[in-house]
Amino acid sequence: MLSAETKNGAIRIERVRSLSILSTQISALCLSLTLLSACGYQFRVEGAGPTIGGAEVTSSPTSPPPRLVIQALENKSFEPNLETRYTNYLRHEFSSGSGAQIVSETEAADLVLSGQILSVTLPTLSFSQTTTLESRAEVVVIVKVEETRTQRLVWAQTAKGASEFFVTPDLQFNRVLQNRALEQAGRFIAEDLASRFLLQLESGQLAKPTERPAPDSAGTNVK
């Protein structure tokens, strides 16, 4: 028969063997995970994951931009031939920065824009004892937008543009400089009106009723 000391020694040897086998298995598992990670394998959870409240996020459908016709402006100022250029400035700026789709008058449209060039003034900015040295071109334009089907007024705006120019002894060259100032003032007005219309459109204010501006008013009905 084996003594107690011999039995205890055998038990210790078995425990050491078990721990050695377990350690070898753990090392092999770690090595496998390391190799998988090095080969580009990643463990991830499929799906969008949990959301607060459990509600699904859905994107709301966007409505198409309104189709807008820009009619030729009516020129009520003393300066001739401004209406065509200013109308073209409006069409250019509204087509790129108003949020509306500009269409011709022969196409179906949701809205129609019309307006007037109310005034053109040329105040003096600086002068000597005998001559004017610098002047400014100031232009006032009023526009309104109506629904094509109901003719309901949805937007009205008065805009003012200005641009300075120098005055020289050459009258012909002065006229060229004045025309350039008038053109720049018209572009400022068109850009301002387009950005204001975009703000009105994005805020949803076009759906609200708007008071009609007084005829030939230069600044009392800004909406």
PyMOL CGO cylinders between C-alpha atoms (Angstrom):
from pymol import cmd
from pymol.cgo import CYLINDER

trace = [
    CYLINDER, 0.00, 0.00, 0.00, 1.10, 3.57, -0.79, 0.3, 1, 1, 1, 1, 1, 1,
    CYLINDER, 1.10, 3.57, -0.79, 1.89, 5.82, 2.06, 0.3, 1, 1, 1, 1, 1, 1,
    CYLINDER, 1.89, 5.82, 2.06, 0.06, 9.11, 2.66, 0.3, 1, 1, 1, 1, 1, 1,
    CYLINDER, 0.06, 9.11, 2.66, 3.12, 11.06, 1.60, 0.3, 1, 1, 1, 1, 1, 1,
    CYLINDER, 3.12, 11.06, 1.60, 3.26, 9.25, -1.74, 0.3, 1, 1, 1, 1, 1, 1,
    CYLINDER, 3.26, 9.25, -1.74, -0.42, 9.87, -2.34, 0.3, 1, 1, 1, 1, 1, 1,
    CYLINDER, -0.42, 9.87, -2.34, -0.07, 13.61, -1.65, 0.3, 1, 1, 1, 1, 1, 1,
    CYLINDER, -0.07, 13.61, -1.65, 2.84, 13.83, -4.04, 0.3, 1, 1, 1, 1, 1, 1,
    CYLINDER, 2.84, 13.83, -4.04, 0.82, 12.18, -6.80, 0.3, 1, 1, 1, 1, 1, 1,
    CYLINDER, 0.82, 12.18, -6.80, -2.06, 14.59, -6.24, 0.3, 1, 1, 1, 1, 1, 1,
    CYLINDER, -2.06, 14.59, -6.24, 0.28, 17.57, -6.51, 0.3, 1, 1, 1, 1, 1, 1,
    CYLINDER, 0.28, 17.57, -6.51, 1.69, 16.25, -9.79, 0.3, 1, 1, 1, 1, 1, 1,
    CYLINDER, 1.69, 16.25, -9.79, -1.84, 15.88, -11.25, 0.3, 1, 1, 1, 1, 1, 1,
    CYLINDER, -1.84, 15.88, -11.25, -2.76, 19.45, -10.23, 0.3, 1, 1, 1, 1, 1, 1,
    CYLINDER, -2.76, 19.45, -10.23, 0.38, 20.80, -11.86, 0.3, 1, 1, 1, 1, 1, 1,
    CYLINDER, 0.38, 20.80, -11.86, -0.42, 18.92, -15.04, 0.3, 1, 1, 1, 1, 1, 1,
    CYLINDER, -0.42, 18.92, -15.04, -4.02, 20.27, -15.05, 0.3, 1, 1, 1, 1, 1, 1,
    CYLINDER, -4.02, 20.27, -15.05, -2.84, 23.86, -14.55, 0.3, 1, 1, 1, 1, 1, 1,
    CYLINDER, -2.84, 23.86, -14.55, -0.27, 23.41, -17.33, 0.3, 1, 1, 1, 1, 1, 1,
    CYLINDER, -0.27, 23.41, -17.33, -2.91, 22.10, -19.73, 0.3, 1, 1, 1, 1, 1, 1,
    CYLINDER, -2.91, 22.10, -19.73, -5.31, 24.97, -18.84, 0.3, 1, 1, 1, 1, 1, 1,
    CYLINDER, -5.31, 24.97, -18.84, -2.54, 27.53, -19.33, 0.3, 1, 1, 1, 1, 1, 1,
    CYLINDER, -2.54, 27.53, -19.33, -1.71, 26.02, -22.72, 0.3, 1, 1, 1, 1, 1, 1,
    CYLINDER, -1.71, 26.02, -22.72, -5.36, 26.21, -23.80, 0.3, 1, 1, 1, 1, 1, 1,
    CYLINDER, -5.36, 26.21, -23.80, -5.65, 29.86, -22.73, 0.3, 1, 1, 1, 1, 1, 1,
    CYLINDER, -5.65, 29.86, -22.73, -2.45, 30.74, -24.60, 0.3, 1, 1, 1, 1, 1, 1,
    CYLINDER, -2.45, 30.74, -24.60, -3.75, 29.01, -27.74, 0.3, 1, 1, 1, 1, 1, 1,
    CYLINDER, -3.75, 29.01, -27.74, -7.07, 30.94, -27.53, 0.3, 1, 1, 1, 1, 1, 1,
    CYLINDER, -7.07, 30.94, -27.53, -5.27, 34.28, -27.13, 0.3, 1, 1, 1, 1, 1, 1,
    CYLINDER, -5.27, 34.28, -27.13, -3.04, 33.46, -30.06, 0.3, 1, 1, 1, 1, 1, 1,
    CYLINDER, -3.04, 33.46, -30.06, -6.06, 32.64, -32.24, 0.3, 1, 1, 1, 1, 1, 1,
    CYLINDER, -6.06, 32.64, -32.24, -7.77, 35.93, -31.37, 0.3, 1, 1, 1, 1, 1, 1,
    CYLINDER, -7.77, 35.93, -31.37, -4.55, 37.83, -32.12, 0.3, 1, 1, 1, 1, 1, 1,
    CYLINDER, -4.55, 37.83, -32.12, -4.23, 36.16, -35.52, 0.3, 1, 1, 1, 1, 1, 1,
    CYLINDER, -4.23, 36.16, -35.52, -7.87, 36.92, -36.38, 0.3, 1, 1, 1, 1, 1, 1,
    CYLINDER, -7.87, 36.92, -36.38, -7.40, 40.57, -35.46, 0.3, 1, 1, 1, 1, 1, 1,
    CYLINDER, -7.40, 40.57, -35.46, -4.21, 40.81, -37.52, 0.3, 1, 1, 1, 1, 1, 1,
    CYLINDER, -4.21, 40.81, -37.52, -5.97, 39.32, -40.55, 0.3, 1, 1, 1, 1, 1, 1,
    CYLINDER, -5.97, 39.32, -40.55, -8.56, 42.08, -40.49, 0.3, 1, 1, 1, 1, 1, 1,
    CYLINDER, -8.56, 42.08, -40.49, -11.43, 40.24, -38.76, 0.3, 1, 1, 1, 1, 1, 1,
    CYLINDER, -11.43, 40.24, -38.76, -13.55, 42.44, -36.54, 0.3, 1, 1, 1, 1, 1, 1,
    CYLINDER, -13.55, 42.44, -36.54, -16.47, 41.61, -34.28, 0.3, 1, 1, 1, 1, 1, 1,
    CYLINDER, -16.47, 41.61, -34.28, -19.29, 44.13, -34.53, 0.3, 1, 1, 1, 1, 1, 1,
    CYLINDER, -19.29, 44.13, -34.53, -23.00, 44.39, -33.85, 0.3, 1, 1, 1, 1, 1, 1,
    CYLINDER, -23.00, 44.39, -33.85, -25.21, 44.53, -36.93, 0.3, 1, 1, 1, 1, 1, 1,
    CYLINDER, -25.21, 44.53, -36.93, -28.03, 47.04, -37.20, 0.3, 1, 1, 1, 1, 1, 1,
    CYLINDER, -28.03, 47.04, -37.20, -28.56, 50.72, -36.35, 0.3, 1, 1, 1, 1, 1, 1,
    CYLINDER, -28.56, 50.72, -36.35, -28.40, 50.12, -32.61, 0.3, 1, 1, 1, 1, 1, 1,
    CYLINDER, -28.40, 50.12, -32.61, -30.80, 51.30, -29.94, 0.3, 1, 1, 1, 1, 1, 1,
    CYLINDER, -30.80, 51.30, -29.94, -32.49, 54.72, -30.10, 0.3, 1, 1, 1, 1, 1, 1,
    CYLINDER, -32.49, 54.72, -30.10, -33.80, 56.83, -27.25, 0.3, 1, 1, 1, 1, 1, 1,
    CYLINDER, -33.80, 56.83, -27.25, -37.52, 56.20, -26.89, 0.3, 1, 1, 1, 1, 1, 1,
    CYLINDER, -37.52, 56.20, -26.89, -37.44, 53.42, -29.45, 0.3, 1, 1, 1, 1, 1, 1,
    CYLINDER, -37.44, 53.42, -29.45, -38.76, 55.63, -32.27, 0.3, 1, 1, 1, 1, 1, 1,
    CYLINDER, -38.76, 55.63, -32.27, -37.42, 55.22, -35.78, 0.3, 1, 1, 1, 1, 1, 1,
    CYLINDER, -37.42, 55.22, -35.78, -35.91, 58.26, -37.48, 0.3, 1, 1, 1, 1, 1, 1,
    CYLINDER, -35.91, 58.26, -37.48, -37.60, 58.92, -40.79, 0.3, 1, 1, 1, 1, 1, 1,
    CYLINDER, -37.60, 58.92, -40.79, -36.72, 61.69, -43.24, 0.3, 1, 1, 1, 1, 1, 1,
    CYLINDER, -36.72, 61.69, -43.24, -39.61, 63.94, -44.23, 0.3, 1, 1, 1, 1, 1, 1,
    CYLINDER, -39.61, 63.94, -44.23, -40.20, 64.32, -47.95, 0.3, 1, 1, 1, 1, 1, 1,
    CYLINDER, -40.20, 64.32, -47.95, -39.04, 67.66, -49.33, 0.3, 1, 1, 1, 1, 1, 1,
    CYLINDER, -39.04, 67.66, -49.33, -41.49, 69.65, -51.43, 0.3, 1, 1, 1, 1, 1, 1,
    CYLINDER, -41.49, 69.65, -51.43, -40.37, 70.79, -54.88, 0.3, 1, 1, 1, 1, 1, 1,
    CYLINDER, -40.37, 70.79, -54.88, -39.40, 74.46, -55.27, 0.3, 1, 1, 1, 1, 1, 1,
    CYLINDER, -39.40, 74.46, -55.27, -42.16, 76.79, -56.44, 0.3, 1, 1, 1, 1, 1, 1,
    CYLINDER, -42.16, 76.79, -56.44, -42.18, 77.68, -60.12, 0.3, 1, 1, 1, 1, 1, 1,
    CYLINDER, -42.18, 77.68, -60.12, -41.82, 81.46, -60.46, 0.3, 1, 1, 1, 1, 1, 1,
    CYLINDER, -41.82, 81.46, -60.46, -42.36, 83.74, -63.45, 0.3, 1, 1, 1, 1, 1, 1,
    CYLINDER, -42.36, 83.74, -63.45, -40.59, 87.12, -63.36, 0.3, 1, 1, 1, 1, 1, 1,
    CYLINDER, -40.59, 87.12, -63.36, -42.34, 89.67, -65.51, 0.3, 1, 1, 1, 1, 1, 1,
    CYLINDER, -42.34, 89.67, -65.51, -40.60, 92.70, -67.01, 0.3, 1, 1, 1, 1, 1, 1,
    CYLINDER, -40.60, 92.70, -67.01, -40.36, 95.58, -64.56, 0.3, 1, 1, 1, 1, 1, 1,
    CYLINDER, -40.36, 95.58, -64.56, -42.23, 98.80, -65.22, 0.3, 1, 1, 1, 1, 1, 1,
    CYLINDER, -42.23, 98.80, -65.22, -39.95, 101.82, -65.38, 0.3, 1, 1, 1, 1, 1, 1,
    CYLINDER, -39.95, 101.82, -65.38, -41.41, 104.89, -63.69, 0.3, 1, 1, 1, 1, 1, 1,
    CYLINDER, -41.41, 104.89, -63.69, -38.11, 106.77, -63.38, 0.3, 1, 1, 1, 1, 1, 1,
    CYLINDER, -38.11, 106.77, -63.38, -36.63, 109.38, -65.70, 0.3, 1, 1, 1, 1, 1, 1,
    CYLINDER, -36.63, 109.38, -65.70, -33.76, 107.03, -66.61, 0.3, 1, 1, 1, 1, 1, 1,
    CYLINDER, -33.76, 107.03, -66.61, -34.58, 105.16, -69.85, 0.3, 1, 1, 1, 1, 1, 1,
    CYLINDER, -34.58, 105.16, -69.85, -33.85, 101.50, -70.71, 0.3, 1, 1, 1, 1, 1, 1,
    CYLINDER, -33.85, 101.50, -70.71, -33.36, 100.31, -67.15, 0.3, 1, 1, 1, 1, 1, 1,
    CYLINDER, -33.36, 100.31, -67.15, -36.31, 97.93, -67.09, 0.3, 1, 1, 1, 1, 1, 1,
    CYLINDER, -36.31, 97.93, -67.09, -34.75, 95.28, -69.34, 0.3, 1, 1, 1, 1, 1, 1,
    CYLINDER, -34.75, 95.28, -69.34, -31.42, 95.18, -67.53, 0.3, 1, 1, 1, 1, 1, 1,
    CYLINDER, -31.42, 95.18, -67.53, -32.98, 95.18, -64.07, 0.3, 1, 1, 1, 1, 1, 1,
    CYLINDER, -32.98, 95.18, -64.07, -35.41, 92.40, -65.06, 0.3, 1, 1, 1, 1, 1, 1,
    CYLINDER, -35.41, 92.40, -65.06, -32.49, 90.30, -66.29, 0.3, 1, 1, 1, 1, 1, 1,
    CYLINDER, -32.49, 90.30, -66.29, -30.63, 90.92, -63.01, 0.3, 1, 1, 1, 1, 1, 1,
    CYLINDER, -30.63, 90.92, -63.01, -33.67, 89.69, -61.08, 0.3, 1, 1, 1, 1, 1, 1,
    CYLINDER, -33.67, 89.69, -61.08, -34.01, 86.56, -63.19, 0.3, 1, 1, 1, 1, 1, 1,
    CYLINDER, -34.01, 86.56, -63.19, -30.32, 85.75, -62.77, 0.3, 1, 1, 1, 1, 1, 1,
    CYLINDER, -30.32, 85.75, -62.77, -30.23, 86.22, -59.00, 0.3, 1, 1, 1, 1, 1, 1,
    CYLINDER, -30.23, 86.22, -59.00, -33.58, 84.50, -58.36, 0.3, 1, 1, 1, 1, 1, 1,
    CYLINDER, -33.58, 84.50, -58.36, -32.56, 81.50, -60.45, 0.3, 1, 1, 1, 1, 1, 1,
    CYLINDER, -32.56, 81.50, -60.45, -29.48, 80.92, -58.27, 0.3, 1, 1, 1, 1, 1, 1,
    CYLINDER, -29.48, 80.92, -58.27, -30.33, 82.25, -54.81, 0.3, 1, 1, 1, 1, 1, 1,
    CYLINDER, -30.33, 82.25, -54.81, -34.08, 82.46, -54.14, 0.3, 1, 1, 1, 1, 1, 1,
    CYLINDER, -34.08, 82.46, -54.14, -35.06, 78.82, -53.70, 0.3, 1, 1, 1, 1, 1, 1,
    CYLINDER, -35.06, 78.82, -53.70, -37.53, 79.09, -56.58, 0.3, 1, 1, 1, 1, 1, 1,
    CYLINDER, -37.53, 79.09, -56.58, -37.42, 77.61, -60.07, 0.3, 1, 1, 1, 1, 1, 1,
    CYLINDER, -37.42, 77.61, -60.07, -37.55, 80.41, -62.63, 0.3, 1, 1, 1, 1, 1, 1,
    CYLINDER, -37.55, 80.41, -62.63, -39.66, 79.61, -65.69, 0.3, 1, 1, 1, 1, 1, 1,
    CYLINDER, -39.66, 79.61, -65.69, -40.71, 81.60, -68.75, 0.3, 1, 1, 1, 1, 1, 1,
    CYLINDER, -40.71, 81.60, -68.75, -44.10, 83.26, -69.03, 0.3, 1, 1, 1, 1, 1, 1,
    CYLINDER, -44.10, 83.26, -69.03, -45.26, 80.57, -71.48, 0.3, 1, 1, 1, 1, 1, 1,
    CYLINDER, -45.26, 80.57, -71.48, -44.76, 77.79, -68.91, 0.3, 1, 1, 1, 1, 1, 1,
    CYLINDER, -44.76, 77.79, -68.91, -47.01, 76.79, -66.04, 0.3, 1, 1, 1, 1, 1, 1,
    CYLINDER, -47.01, 76.79, -66.04, -46.03, 78.57, -62.82, 0.3, 1, 1, 1, 1, 1, 1,
    CYLINDER, -46.03, 78.57, -62.82, -47.10, 78.70, -59.18, 0.3, 1, 1, 1, 1, 1, 1,
    CYLINDER, -47.10, 78.70, -59.18, -46.10, 82.31, -58.57, 0.3, 1, 1, 1, 1, 1, 1,
    CYLINDER, -46.10, 82.31, -58.57, -45.59, 85.46, -60.60, 0.3, 1, 1, 1, 1, 1, 1,
    CYLINDER, -45.59, 85.46, -60.60, -43.33, 88.38, -59.71, 0.3, 1, 1, 1, 1, 1, 1,
    CYLINDER, -43.33, 88.38, -59.71, -43.98, 91.88, -61.01, 0.3, 1, 1, 1, 1, 1, 1,
    CYLINDER, -43.98, 91.88, -61.01, -42.62, 95.25, -60.00, 0.3, 1, 1, 1, 1, 1, 1,
    CYLINDER, -42.62, 95.25, -60.00, -41.66, 98.83, -60.76, 0.3, 1, 1, 1, 1, 1, 1,
    CYLINDER, -41.66, 98.83, -60.76, -38.53, 100.95, -60.83, 0.3, 1, 1, 1, 1, 1, 1,
    CYLINDER, -38.53, 100.95, -60.83, -39.84, 103.80, -58.75, 0.3, 1, 1, 1, 1, 1, 1,
    CYLINDER, -39.84, 103.80, -58.75, -37.02, 106.34, -58.83, 0.3, 1, 1, 1, 1, 1, 1,
    CYLINDER, -37.02, 106.34, -58.83, -33.44, 107.09, -59.82, 0.3, 1, 1, 1, 1, 1, 1,
    CYLINDER, -33.44, 107.09, -59.82, -31.54, 109.87, -58.07, 0.3, 1, 1, 1, 1, 1, 1,
    CYLINDER, -31.54, 109.87, -58.07, -27.98, 111.13, -58.46, 0.3, 1, 1, 1, 1, 1, 1,
    CYLINDER, -27.98, 111.13, -58.46, -27.00, 113.01, -55.28, 0.3, 1, 1, 1, 1, 1, 1,
    CYLINDER, -27.00, 113.01, -55.28, -23.63, 114.75, -55.05, 0.3, 1, 1, 1, 1, 1, 1,
    CYLINDER, -23.63, 114.75, -55.05, -21.14, 113.32, -52.57, 0.3, 1, 1, 1, 1, 1, 1,
    CYLINDER, -21.14, 113.32, -52.57, -18.19, 115.71, -52.95, 0.3, 1, 1, 1, 1, 1, 1,
    CYLINDER, -18.19, 115.71, -52.95, -17.49, 118.85, -54.96, 0.3, 1, 1, 1, 1, 1, 1,
    CYLINDER, -17.49, 118.85, -54.96, -15.08, 121.68, -55.40, 0.3, 1, 1, 1, 1, 1, 1,
    CYLINDER, -15.08, 121.68, -55.40, -15.96, 125.35, -55.76, 0.3, 1, 1, 1, 1, 1, 1,
    CYLINDER, -15.96, 125.35, -55.76, -17.03, 124.91, -59.37, 0.3, 1, 1, 1, 1, 1, 1,
    CYLINDER, -17.03, 124.91, -59.37, -17.53, 121.21, -60.18, 0.3, 1, 1, 1, 1, 1, 1,
    CYLINDER, -17.53, 121.21, -60.18, -18.88, 117.95, -58.74, 0.3, 1, 1, 1, 1, 1, 1,
    CYLINDER, -18.88, 117.95, -58.74, -16.15, 115.45, -57.91, 0.3, 1, 1, 1, 1, 1, 1,
    CYLINDER, -16.15, 115.45, -57.91, -18.12, 112.40, -56.83, 0.3, 1, 1, 1, 1, 1, 1,
    CYLINDER, -18.12, 112.40, -56.83, -21.74, 111.36, -57.12, 0.3, 1, 1, 1, 1, 1, 1,
    CYLINDER, -21.74, 111.36, -57.12, -23.97, 108.41, -56.27, 0.3, 1, 1, 1, 1, 1, 1,
    CYLINDER, -23.97, 108.41, -56.27, -26.62, 106.51, -58.23, 0.3, 1, 1, 1, 1, 1, 1,
    CYLINDER, -26.62, 106.51, -58.23, -29.57, 105.56, -56.01, 0.3, 1, 1, 1, 1, 1, 1,
    CYLINDER, -29.57, 105.56, -56.01, -32.38, 103.37, -57.32, 0.3, 1, 1, 1, 1, 1, 1,
    CYLINDER, -32.38, 103.37, -57.32, -35.61, 102.28, -55.60, 0.3, 1, 1, 1, 1, 1, 1,
    CYLINDER, -35.61, 102.28, -55.60, -37.50, 99.19, -56.80, 0.3, 1, 1, 1, 1, 1, 1,
    CYLINDER, -37.50, 99.19, -56.80, -40.71, 97.66, -55.50, 0.3, 1, 1, 1, 1, 1, 1,
    CYLINDER, -40.71, 97.66, -55.50, -41.79, 94.09, -56.31, 0.3, 1, 1, 1, 1, 1, 1,
    CYLINDER, -41.79, 94.09, -56.31, -44.67, 91.80, -55.40, 0.3, 1, 1, 1, 1, 1, 1,
    CYLINDER, -44.67, 91.80, -55.40, -45.29, 88.07, -55.77, 0.3, 1, 1, 1, 1, 1, 1,
    CYLINDER, -45.29, 88.07, -55.77, -48.76, 86.67, -56.33, 0.3, 1, 1, 1, 1, 1, 1,
    CYLINDER, -48.76, 86.67, -56.33, -50.19, 83.19, -56.67, 0.3, 1, 1, 1, 1, 1, 1,
    CYLINDER, -50.19, 83.19, -56.67, -50.90, 82.48, -60.32, 0.3, 1, 1, 1, 1, 1, 1,
    CYLINDER, -50.90, 82.48, -60.32, -54.18, 80.67, -59.75, 0.3, 1, 1, 1, 1, 1, 1,
    CYLINDER, -54.18, 80.67, -59.75, -55.79, 82.82, -57.05, 0.3, 1, 1, 1, 1, 1, 1,
    CYLINDER, -55.79, 82.82, -57.05, -53.86, 86.10, -57.58, 0.3, 1, 1, 1, 1, 1, 1,
    CYLINDER, -53.86, 86.10, -57.58, -53.38, 86.24, -53.82, 0.3, 1, 1, 1, 1, 1, 1,
    CYLINDER, -53.38, 86.24, -53.82, -50.51, 88.48, -52.76, 0.3, 1, 1, 1, 1, 1, 1,
    CYLINDER, -50.51, 88.48, -52.76, -47.94, 86.38, -50.88, 0.3, 1, 1, 1, 1, 1, 1,
    CYLINDER, -47.94, 86.38, -50.88, -44.93, 88.70, -50.74, 0.3, 1, 1, 1, 1, 1, 1,
    CYLINDER, -44.93, 88.70, -50.74, -44.08, 92.38, -51.30, 0.3, 1, 1, 1, 1, 1, 1,
    CYLINDER, -44.08, 92.38, -51.30, -40.77, 94.12, -50.87, 0.3, 1, 1, 1, 1, 1, 1,
    CYLINDER, -40.77, 94.12, -50.87, -39.17, 97.50, -51.48, 0.3, 1, 1, 1, 1, 1, 1,
    CYLINDER, -39.17, 97.50, -51.48, -35.43, 97.53, -52.12, 0.3, 1, 1, 1, 1, 1, 1,
    CYLINDER, -35.43, 97.53, -52.12, -32.89, 100.32, -52.59, 0.3, 1, 1, 1, 1, 1, 1,
    CYLINDER, -32.89, 100.32, -52.59, -29.52, 100.01, -54.30, 0.3, 1, 1, 1, 1, 1, 1,
    CYLINDER, -29.52, 100.01, -54.30, -26.72, 102.57, -54.51, 0.3, 1, 1, 1, 1, 1, 1,
    CYLINDER, -26.72, 102.57, -54.51, -23.29, 102.86, -56.12, 0.3, 1, 1, 1, 1, 1, 1,
    CYLINDER, -23.29, 102.86, -56.12, -20.81, 105.76, -56.22, 0.3, 1, 1, 1, 1, 1, 1,
    CYLINDER, -20.81, 105.76, -56.22, -18.93, 107.06, -59.22, 0.3, 1, 1, 1, 1, 1, 1,
    CYLINDER, -18.93, 107.06, -59.22, -16.43, 109.85, -59.92, 0.3, 1, 1, 1, 1, 1, 1,
    CYLINDER, -16.43, 109.85, -59.92, -17.24, 112.82, -62.11, 0.3, 1, 1, 1, 1, 1, 1,
    CYLINDER, -17.24, 112.82, -62.11, -14.68, 113.99, -64.71, 0.3, 1, 1, 1, 1, 1, 1,
    CYLINDER, -14.68, 113.99, -64.71, -14.58, 116.92, -67.15, 0.3, 1, 1, 1, 1, 1, 1,
    CYLINDER, -14.58, 116.92, -67.15, -15.35, 114.45, -69.96, 0.3, 1, 1, 1, 1, 1, 1,
    CYLINDER, -15.35, 114.45, -69.96, -19.17, 114.36, -70.23, 0.3, 1, 1, 1, 1, 1, 1,
    CYLINDER, -19.17, 114.36, -70.23, -19.22, 111.24, -72.39, 0.3, 1, 1, 1, 1, 1, 1,
    CYLINDER, -19.22, 111.24, -72.39, -17.01, 109.34, -69.97, 0.3, 1, 1, 1, 1, 1, 1,
    CYLINDER, -17.01, 109.34, -69.97, -19.15, 110.58, -67.08, 0.3, 1, 1, 1, 1, 1, 1,
    CYLINDER, -19.15, 110.58, -67.08, -22.15, 108.93, -68.74, 0.3, 1, 1, 1, 1, 1, 1,
    CYLINDER, -22.15, 108.93, -68.74, -20.26, 105.64, -68.95, 0.3, 1, 1, 1, 1, 1, 1,
    CYLINDER, -20.26, 105.64, -68.95, -19.38, 105.85, -65.26, 0.3, 1, 1, 1, 1, 1, 1,
    CYLINDER, -19.38, 105.85, -65.26, -22.98, 106.68, -64.37, 0.3, 1, 1, 1, 1, 1, 1,
    CYLINDER, -22.98, 106.68, -64.37, -24.31, 103.72, -66.36, 0.3, 1, 1, 1, 1, 1, 1,
    CYLINDER, -24.31, 103.72, -66.36, -21.91, 101.40, -64.58, 0.3, 1, 1, 1, 1, 1, 1,
    CYLINDER, -21.91, 101.40, -64.58, -23.08, 102.72, -61.22, 0.3, 1, 1, 1, 1, 1, 1,
    CYLINDER, -23.08, 102.72, -61.22, -26.71, 102.20, -62.22, 0.3, 1, 1, 1, 1, 1, 1,
    CYLINDER, -26.71, 102.20, -62.22, -25.94, 98.63, -63.29, 0.3, 1, 1, 1, 1, 1, 1,
    CYLINDER, -25.94, 98.63, -63.29, -24.18, 97.87, -60.02, 0.3, 1, 1, 1, 1, 1, 1,
    CYLINDER, -24.18, 97.87, -60.02, -27.07, 99.34, -58.04, 0.3, 1, 1, 1, 1, 1, 1,
    CYLINDER, -27.07, 99.34, -58.04, -29.45, 97.09, -59.99, 0.3, 1, 1, 1, 1, 1, 1,
    CYLINDER, -29.45, 97.09, -59.99, -27.38, 94.00, -59.20, 0.3, 1, 1, 1, 1, 1, 1,
    CYLINDER, -27.38, 94.00, -59.20, -27.36, 94.92, -55.50, 0.3, 1, 1, 1, 1, 1, 1,
    CYLINDER, -27.36, 94.92, -55.50, -31.15, 95.22, -55.58, 0.3, 1, 1, 1, 1, 1, 1,
    CYLINDER, -31.15, 95.22, -55.58, -31.61, 91.88, -57.35, 0.3, 1, 1, 1, 1, 1, 1,
    CYLINDER, -31.61, 91.88, -57.35, -29.29, 90.08, -54.93, 0.3, 1, 1, 1, 1, 1, 1,
    CYLINDER, -29.29, 90.08, -54.93, -31.03, 91.62, -51.93, 0.3, 1, 1, 1, 1, 1, 1,
    CYLINDER, -31.03, 91.62, -51.93, -34.51, 90.71, -53.17, 0.3, 1, 1, 1, 1, 1, 1,
    CYLINDER, -34.51, 90.71, -53.17, -33.49, 87.12, -53.98, 0.3, 1, 1, 1, 1, 1, 1,
    CYLINDER, -33.49, 87.12, -53.98, -32.01, 86.57, -50.50, 0.3, 1, 1, 1, 1, 1, 1,
    CYLINDER, -32.01, 86.57, -50.50, -35.07, 88.09, -48.84, 0.3, 1, 1, 1, 1, 1, 1,
    CYLINDER, -35.07, 88.09, -48.84, -37.39, 85.89, -50.90, 0.3, 1, 1, 1, 1, 1, 1,
    CYLINDER, -37.39, 85.89, -50.90, -35.36, 82.80, -49.92, 0.3, 1, 1, 1, 1, 1, 1,
    CYLINDER, -35.36, 82.80, -49.92, -35.69, 83.75, -46.25, 0.3, 1, 1, 1, 1, 1, 1,
    CYLINDER, -35.69, 83.75, -46.25, -39.43, 84.21, -46.68, 0.3, 1, 1, 1, 1, 1, 1,
    CYLINDER, -39.43, 84.21, -46.68, -39.74, 80.87, -48.45, 0.3, 1, 1, 1, 1, 1, 1,
    CYLINDER, -39.74, 80.87, -48.45, -37.69, 78.90, -45.90, 0.3, 1, 1, 1, 1, 1, 1,
    CYLINDER, -37.69, 78.90, -45.90, -39.57, 80.41, -42.95, 0.3, 1, 1, 1, 1, 1, 1,
    CYLINDER, -39.57, 80.41, -42.95, -42.93, 79.44, -44.43, 0.3, 1, 1, 1, 1, 1, 1,
    CYLINDER, -42.93, 79.44, -44.43, -44.17, 83.02, -44.51, 0.3, 1, 1, 1, 1, 1, 1,
    CYLINDER, -44.17, 83.02, -44.51, -45.35, 82.77, -48.13, 0.3, 1, 1, 1, 1, 1, 1,
    CYLINDER, -45.35, 82.77, -48.13, -48.41, 80.84, -46.97, 0.3, 1, 1, 1, 1, 1, 1,
    CYLINDER, -48.41, 80.84, -46.97, -49.57, 83.79, -44.81, 0.3, 1, 1, 1, 1, 1, 1,
    CYLINDER, -49.57, 83.79, -44.81, -51.63, 86.67, -46.20, 0.3, 1, 1, 1, 1, 1, 1,
    CYLINDER, -51.63, 86.67, -46.20, -49.75, 89.86, -47.06, 0.3, 1, 1, 1, 1, 1, 1,
    CYLINDER, -49.75, 89.86, -47.06, -51.05, 93.41, -47.25, 0.3, 1, 1, 1, 1, 1, 1,
    CYLINDER, -51.05, 93.41, -47.25, -50.84, 94.97, -50.68, 0.3, 1, 1, 1, 1, 1, 1,
    CYLINDER, -50.84, 94.97, -50.68, -48.35, 97.85, -50.95, 0.3, 1, 1, 1, 1, 1, 1,
    CYLINDER, -48.35, 97.85, -50.95, -49.66, 101.32, -51.64, 0.3, 1, 1, 1, 1, 1, 1,
    CYLINDER, -49.66, 101.32, -51.64, -49.21, 102.40, -55.26, 0.3, 1, 1, 1, 1, 1, 1,
    CYLINDER, -49.21, 102.40, -55.26, -45.89, 104.17, -55.98, 0.3, 1, 1, 1, 1, 1, 1,
    CYLINDER, -45.89, 104.17, -55.98, -44.80, 103.74, -52.38, 0.3, 1, 1, 1, 1, 1, 1,
    CYLINDER, -44.80, 103.74, -52.38, -41.04, 103.81, -51.84, 0.3, 1, 1, 1, 1, 1, 1,
    CYLINDER, -41.04, 103.81, -51.84, -40.72, 102.43, -48.35, 0.3, 1, 1, 1, 1, 1, 1,
    CYLINDER, -40.72, 102.43, -48.35, -43.95, 102.22, -46.33, 0.3, 1, 1, 1, 1, 1, 1,
    CYLINDER, -43.95, 102.22, -46.33, -44.87, 98.62, -47.15, 0.3, 1, 1, 1, 1, 1, 1,
    CYLINDER, -44.87, 98.62, -47.15, -41.75, 96.55, -46.60, 0.3, 1, 1, 1, 1, 1, 1,
    CYLINDER, -41.75, 96.55, -46.60, -42.68, 92.91, -45.86, 0.3, 1, 1, 1, 1, 1, 1,
]
cmd.load_cgo(trace, "trace")
